[in-house]
Amino acid sequence: MTFVMAGGGSGGHVIPSLAVAQELRSRGHECVFIGTRAGFEARLVPAAGFPIEYIEIGGLKRVGFMRVFRTLTQLPIGAHRVRKLFRRLRPAAIFSMGGYVAGPVVIAGWRTSVPIIVMEPNAMPGFTNRRIARVAARALLNFPEAARFFPKGRSEVTGVPVRSAFFEIPKKPHEEKITILITGGSQGSRTLNNASRESWKRFAEANFPVRFIHQAGRNMYDELAREFAQTGLTGEVVPFIDDMPAAFAGADLVVCRSGAGAMAELAAAGKPSILVPLPTAADDHQLHNAQAFERAGAGRLVLDQEMNGQRLFDEVKALRDDPEALAAVGEKARTFAHPDAARRAADVMERVSNGR
């Protein structure tokens, strides 16, 4: 069978789709991606050995009027191109991670009666997945909270695929010195960078037993690395971490944004976290993700406007002074882990296609 994989733009859309495609390929199926030349898919998909067809489409959320107008004109053109592709590919089903790239694909699927399987990684579904919720054959969720957006009986919690290395991280024994991993993603986060640098003086003056692993991003790396070297604290500031599972393995606590990918990695590794949602994220989905973890006792939520050096120091001190509470947060995070997410998604794809 041939399956169409839709959803691109960001690594958070592309990487889980690739994991599902690899599982389907191992079962003898063919997977064809549809995306744009500007998104991560243009680099990641060919590198993984999958064919990709390109369309032109832009976003609708948090963009200017002209961008919205251009995207609305591209939607029917993109959907028409996808329908022509479908006549050649004859897909058994569509796998959609959502995002603006998926729009023309799911519209074409709906009009040609191709089953659509949605994977929704966030507690608050994205714009595209909310709009197609009623026509989706199945919705695969990362957070139970998202089920209310889909028809009853058509959703299940499968999690999103995460690299196996995160699941293989052993439980870290308690040590006197707490190791904090701070990461705002590959580009870094100005809020987290500034909160970290403001906290260094407080940790140093308190003679606090702490070690920092800080991914600062390339823009602020030079100044932060220079300032950190003068603090006398142990650890390192780096522009980018190539081996994030190894960084997780060495950390007692992770301070990060609350995008779906980061949340899935925290769950897989069973790591306690301080979550600082990106306030400009579409539909405030990072806030909803962090709130879901906080309700379960799986992480601490600090709003972006409240995160500064003093707050970071206070949060770390409270957790470090109560090792049992710190460990409990990590164990609660692990309850969100789903090591078989890709396999389960492939099962659903096959079942829906066979029942077509």
N, C-alpha and C positions, 0 to 999 in steps of 0.2 A: 504494500500500500504506500501511497505518497501522502505526506502530511505537509501542510503549509505552516510555517512558524512566523508569527507576526508580533512585532513589538521591538522597538529599538530606540536609538537616541542615546540612552545612558547605559552604563555597564550593568546597572541594576535590572534593566529589562533584558539585556542580551545574554548575560552569563547564565541565568536560570534557564532561559530558552535553549541555550547550547547544551546544558546538562540533560534536559529532556530529549533533545534531538539525538544526543549520543546514546542514550538508553534505547530510543526507538531504532536507531541504526544497528545497534547490537542485536536487535530482534529481527533484522532483515528488512526493515522499512527504509524508504527514502524520505528525506526531509529537505524542503526548499524554503529558504528564508526570503522574506520580502522586507525591504528597508530603504533607507536613504544613504546617499554617498557621504553625507555630513555626520552621520551618527557613528557610535562605537561599532555597530554591526559591520560597517564597511571594512574594518580592520580585523575584528575578531572572528567573524564568520568564515571568510576564506581561509584564515589561518588554521581553523579547526577542520577544514576540508569539506565544508558544505557549500552547495551552490546558493547564490543570492541573486534576486531580481530587484532592480532599483525603481523606486517611484519618487516623485517630488511632493512633499507635504511638510507643513510646518505646524507649530503648536497653536493652541487657542487660549491657554491659561497664562495670565500675567504677561501679556504682550500688548503692543500698541494696536490702535485701530487698523492701521494699514496691514500689519501682520495678520490680524484676524481676517480682514477682507481677503487677503491673498490666500490664506489657508482655506477659507470657505469656497473660493473658486477652484482650488486644487482638489478638494474632496471628490466631486463628481468625476473629474478627469482621472484622478488616481483610481477611483473605484472602477471606472470603465477599463482602464489598463489592467487592473487585477482580474476582472471578469474575463478578459481575453487570455490572460495567463491561465486561468482556471480551465478554459476550454482545452488548453494543451496539457496541463498538468493533471487534470481530473483528480483533485485532492479528495481523500477520504474524510478529512476533517481539518479544522483550523485550530492551532494552538495560539492563544493571544495572551501576552503579558500586559496588554493595555498600552497606554501612551499614544501620542499623536500619530505615530507611524502605523499603528494598528487600525486606525479609523477607516481608511479606504478598504482594507482587507476584510474587516468584519462586515462592512456595508455590502461588499460584493458577496461574501459568504451568506449573508442573510437573504439577499435577492436571488441567489442560486441554490438555496436550501442545503448548503454545505454545513454540517454540524460545527458549532463553535464551542471550544472548551477554553474557558478563561482561567488564568492563574492570577489571583489578586494578592500581592505581597503585603499590602498595608491594611491597617485597621479601618481606615477610611478609603474606600475604593477610589481609583482615579476617575477622571472625567469620562474617558472612553468606556471603561468597564461599567460604570454606572449607567451610561446610556444604552448599552447593549444587554444589560442584566436580564431583561425579560425574554430575550431570544437566545440566550446562551443555553446550550444543552447541559452543561455542567460547569460549576464554579469551584475551583480548587483554592482554598484559602490558607493564609498564614495566621490570621487572627480570627477567633470565633466571632468577634464583634462585627465583622464584615458580612456575616450571613444575612443580616436583616435587609441588605440591599438586593438580594437575589431571591427568586421564587422559592417557596418552602419545598424542601425535598430535592433541590437541585444543587446543593452545595455540600462540601465536606472540608474539614480541616486536614490538609496534607502537608503544610509547611512549604517552604521554597527550597530548591536545591542549594546546598552549601558544600564547598570542597571537603572531602573526607578528612583532610588534615586537621580541621577544626574539631571534628568528633574524636580524633585520636589524642587530643591534648590531655595529658594526665592531670589529676588533681594536684594542685600545688600545695606543698606543706606550709604550715604557718611559720613565718619568720619574724624576727623582731623588726627588721626594716621592711616597710611596705613598698612595693614597686607599682608605680602608677604609669599606665600607658595612656597617653593623650593623643588623640587623632581626630582631626577634622576632615578626613578624607584626603585624597591624593593632592588636592589643591590647598589643603589646610583650611583652618577656620580662624578668622580674625578674632572672634569672641573668645574661643578657647586659647588661642595664642596669647592674647592679652591677659586673660585670667591666670594663665600659667605663669607668665613673667611677673605679674603682680603678686603671686603667691610665694615666689622663691624667697623673698626677703623674710616673709612670715615663717616659713619652714626653717630657714637658716637661723633666725633669732630664737626660735623655740627649740633649737637643737633637735629637731624632729627627725626620727629615723626613716628617711624616705629616699627612694631612688626614682628618677624620672626617665621614661622612654617617651620622647615627644616628637611626633611627626608634624612638622610645622608647615609643610608646603614650601615651594621654591621661592615665593615672593617675600616671605618674612624670615626665611632660614638664616641668612647671614647675620642679621641684627640679633636674632634670638640666640643663636649659637654663641655669638660674641658675649652677650650679656650673661648667659648661663655659665660660661666658663669662669666668670668672675664671682660666682656665688659661693663656691666651695661645696656645693651639693654634688652628690654622685648621680651618674646617669649620662644621658646624651640627648642632644637635639639634632634631628636629621631632617633633610628635605622630604625624603620618601622612604617608606619601609617596603622592601621587596618581598620579604618573607613575613607576612602578617601572622600566620599561624604560630611561628616561632616567637613573635613579639607577644602574642596572647599567652603563650605557654609561660613566658617569664613574668607576666603581670599578675598582681593580686587584685587590681582594680582597673577598670577601663573607663576613661572619660571621653565621650564621643557624641556625635550627632545621632539621631534616631531614625535614619533611613532604613528601609526594609532589609537591605543587605547586611548592614551593621547589626541589626536586631537578630537576624538569623544566625550570624556568626557568634554573637554573645550567647545565644541559646545553645548552639552546638558545643561551644567550649565550656559552658556552665560558668561564665565569668560574671561577677558582680559589676555593676556599672553605675555611673552618674551620667544621665542622659540629658542633653541640652538640645532640644529640637530646633531645627532651622526655621526661623519665623517666616521666611519667604517661601517655604515649600508649598507646592500646589495643594489647595484644599486643606491646608494645615495638617497634612497626613502624618508628618513627623511627630506632632504633638499628640495625635491620637495613638500612634504606636507607643510612645513613651508612657502615656496614661495607662495603656493596657498592661505594660510591664509593671508600672507602679502599683496598680490595683492588685496585681498578683504577688506583690512583694519581691519582684524580680529585678528591680532597679530603682534608683533614686532619680526623680525628675527635678530639674532646675531650669526655669525659663531663661531664654537667651538674655533678656534684659536684666535678669537677677544674677547672672553668672559674672563674678569678678574674683579677684585674688582672695579676699576675705572669705567669700562663700565657698570657694574651692577648698581653702584651708580647713574651714569648719566641717565641711562634708567629709573630707578625707580623715580628719582627726576623729570624728564621731564613729566612723566605720573601723578605723584602725584600733581604737580603744575598746571595741567590742568584737573580738574575732569571731564569736559565734554568730553574731548578726551578719557580719561580712560573709561568712560561709553560707549562711541561710539564703542570702540574696542570690548567690551563685547557684545554689541548688534549685531555687525557684525559677531562675532563668532557664535552667536545663529542662524544665517541664514544657517549654515552648519548642524544644528541638524535635526535628523530624528527619532522621537519617535516611529514610526511604522515600523522600519527596519525589525524586525523579522517577523512580520505579513505579510509584503509585500513579503519577501523572501519565506515564506510558500505558499503564493498565487501563486507565479511563479512556485514553485516546483509542486504544484497540477495541474496547467494549462498545463505545459509542459508534465507532465506524462499522463494526460488525452488525450492530443493530439498526443501521440506517435503512 
